[in-house]
Amino acid sequence: MTSEGVGDWVYAIFRADHSGDRTVGLRGVAGEPIRTVLGRDLAAAVGTVSLEDRDWSAAKARAHNDVVSAIGRSGSVIPVRMATIYRDDLRVCQLLLKEQEDIELALRRVSGREEIGVKAYADPKSVAIQGDSIQLRSAESRSRTANLLRRRRLLASHAEAYRLATEEADRVHAVLLRCSVDGKLKPPPNNRSTGEQLSVLSGAYLVDGGMVNRFKETVSALERSTARIRLEVTGPWPPYSFAEDLVAI
């Protein structure tokens, strides 16, 4: 399909199922009908969108994921990064043919598996440096020197909280790697200079479909055994974090 000012928004790549179309009835980020583009034994779910629409809102992200998830319910799927747009169906077909070997490898890798996200947070106020019992006289507490001392002690306590929480997060990650096929970490934000909750772990784990509930139970058990961090689980999701490593799309 070719027309001025529009392009193919690619949602996912999967094995062609010649007995039925996995995109029937699906609508995309602009409300457009989703269709299938074929390339030998592979297929891509695409929708025609305006090339002028650059509003990549949260609603579009949810709609993109909804399409990928719906297709994934019928078999293994490679999620494509949001806002991946090709000029027309021919370009999408060429992608399938050019990357066929890598796509087949990626499909075997993610087949029957889902992505689970795990994040860990720590409250810096919950950890204090042992032995920090300096007492200040009321007169001193009003001085610039005393204020500077208190500031330094606060920063030191915050840094110590981050270090201890990070050690617990590393232990959590090591355990979760043993419960999954693969796992990767995203660097947490640089939040050590604030008084807010510290992000000390942002992990994605590729988990066999039949092990998702046990994986989540493991996360719950880990949280009960940690004193300094709170764990948050998201998913299961299509394996976004792992497909990108295998296919150059």
N, C-alpha and C positions, 0 to 999 in steps of 0.2 A: 504494500500500500504506500503510494507516494503522493505527497501534496505539499504545496508551499506552506511554510509556517508551522508544520506539524512534524512529529517524529514518533518513533517507537520507544515507549518506556518499557524497559525489560524488567520483569518481576522475578522470574525464576527459570532455571533450566532443569530438564528432567528427561527420562527416557521416553521416547515416543510410544504411546499406547494406541495402536492402530484399531483397537476394538472399541475405543471411545475417547472423547475429548474431555480432559480433566479441567478445562477452563470454562465449560458451559455454564452460563448463568452468573459468572463472576463479573464484578465491576471494580474499576481501579481508582486511582487517586483523584481523577477528574470526573468520576462517575461513568467513565467510558467502558464499553464492553471489552472483556479480555478475550483474546483469541490466541491460537497456537500457530507458531511458525516452525516448520519442519526443516531439518537438515540431516539427511540419512536417518539414523536410528535415534536421533536426539530431537528434542523439542524445546521451544522457549515460549513462555507466557508473556505476551506483550499487549499493550494498549496504546492507541493513538492519542497523543496529547499535544497541546499547543507548545511550541518552542519559546513562546513569549512569556509563559507562566513560570516565574521563578519563585513562587511562594511555597517554599518547602516547609510547610507548617507541621505541627504535631499531628493534625488530622490526616495529612497526607502520609506521614510515617505510619500511623495506625492502619490506614487503608492499604498501604504497600504490604505491611506485615500480614494483614488479613488475607490478601490474595495468596501470598507465599504459603501461609499456614493451611489454607483451604486446599491448595494443590498438594501440599505435603501429607495431608491426611490419606491420600490415595497411593502414596509411594514415596520413595526417596527423591529428594529435591535439592538443588543447589540454589540457595537464595542469592539474588543479585543485589548489590549495593543500591540503596535508594538513589533515585535520580540518575540512573544509568540510561541514557537515551541514545538510540541509533537513528540514523536518518530515515531508514525505511526497512521493509521486510527483507530485502535483498542483503543488506548489511548484517542483519541478525542471522540470516541463513549462512552467510560467509563466516560469521563468528563460530557457529556450531560446527561447520566443516573444518575450519582452521584449528580449533582448539579441541577437536573430538577426543584425542588421546587423553589429554589432561582432564577433560570433563568426565570421561568414563572412569578415570582413576578417582576423581573426587566423589563421584556418585557411589562407587564401591566403598570409599572411606566413610561416608556419612550414612550409608544405608542402614535403616533400623535404629538410628541414633538421633539424639536430640541434644540441644544445648541448654545447660542450666547456668544461670548467673549467680554468683555469690559475692556479696560485698560485706566488709567488716568496718565497723565504726567504734571509736573509743571516745570516752568523755575525759578530757585532760584533767578535770577537777577531781576525778576519782582516784588519781594516782599522785601521791606526793613524795618528795624526796625524803628518805628516812634520815632522821637526825636533824631535820630542819625545825629547830625549836628556838630560833633566835627571838628574844623578847626585846621590844623597843619601848623606851620610856615615852610618855605622852608628849613631852616636849620635843623629843627626837622625831616622833612620828610626823611632826609638822614641818620638819626641815627638808631641804632639797636633797641632802645626802640620804636621809632615811627613805624618801620617796624613790630615789634611784636604786637603793638597795632592795626595796620591795619589788621594783620592776625587774631587777636582775634575777631575784629569787623566783618570781613568777615565770619568767622565760626559761629558767633552768628546770623548774618543775614541769613545764609544758614539754620541753625536750625529753625529759626522762619518761614522761607519760607516753610520748610517741615511741620511744625506743622499746619500752616494755610491751606496749600494744602491738608493735610491729613483730616482735618475737613471737607473740601468740598467733598473730596472723600468718606468719611463716609456717608455724606448726599446723594450723588449719589447712593451709594450701598443700602441704606435704601429704596429709591424710587424704584429702580429696583427690589428689592425683592417683592415689592407690585405688580409689573407688570409681575411676573414670577411665575412658579410653585415652583421653588427652586433655590437657588443660593449658591455659595461657593466662598471663597476668597483664592487665593494663596498668600503666603507672598511675598511682593515686595522685590527686592534686596536691600542690605544695601548700598545705594548710597548717604547717607547724607553728606559724606565728600568730594564729588566731586563738580565741578562747572557745571557739565552737567545736562541735564534734569532729574528731580526726578521722579521715578516710584512710585506712591502713591496708585495705585489700579490695581489689576489683578484679575478680577472676571469672573466666568462662570455662566451662567443662563440657566435654563431649561424652555423653552417657548413653549406654545401651538402653533402648526403649523400655525393656523389662526391668531395668534397675533404677529407674527414675525415683520411685517411691523410697527405695532403700537409700539412695543417695541423699534425698531430703531428710530422711530419718537420721542419717549420719551427721548432717549439718546441725540438726537439732541437738543431738548428743554432744557435739563439739561445743555448741554454745553453752550448754549446761556445765561444761568442764572448763570454761574460760572465765576469768575473773574481770578482765579489763576490756573486752570487746563485745559488741553486739553484732550478730550476723543477720543478713537479709538475703533471702533467696528469691530469684525471679525465674520464670519459665515454667515448663519447658518451651523453648523457642526453636524455630528452624536453625540449623547450624551456621549462622552468619559468620561467626568468628573463625570458623575452620575452613569454610569453602573458599574464602578469599586467598588463603595460602596455597591452594591447589590449582586454581584457575585464574588466568590473567584476563579479567573482564573489566 
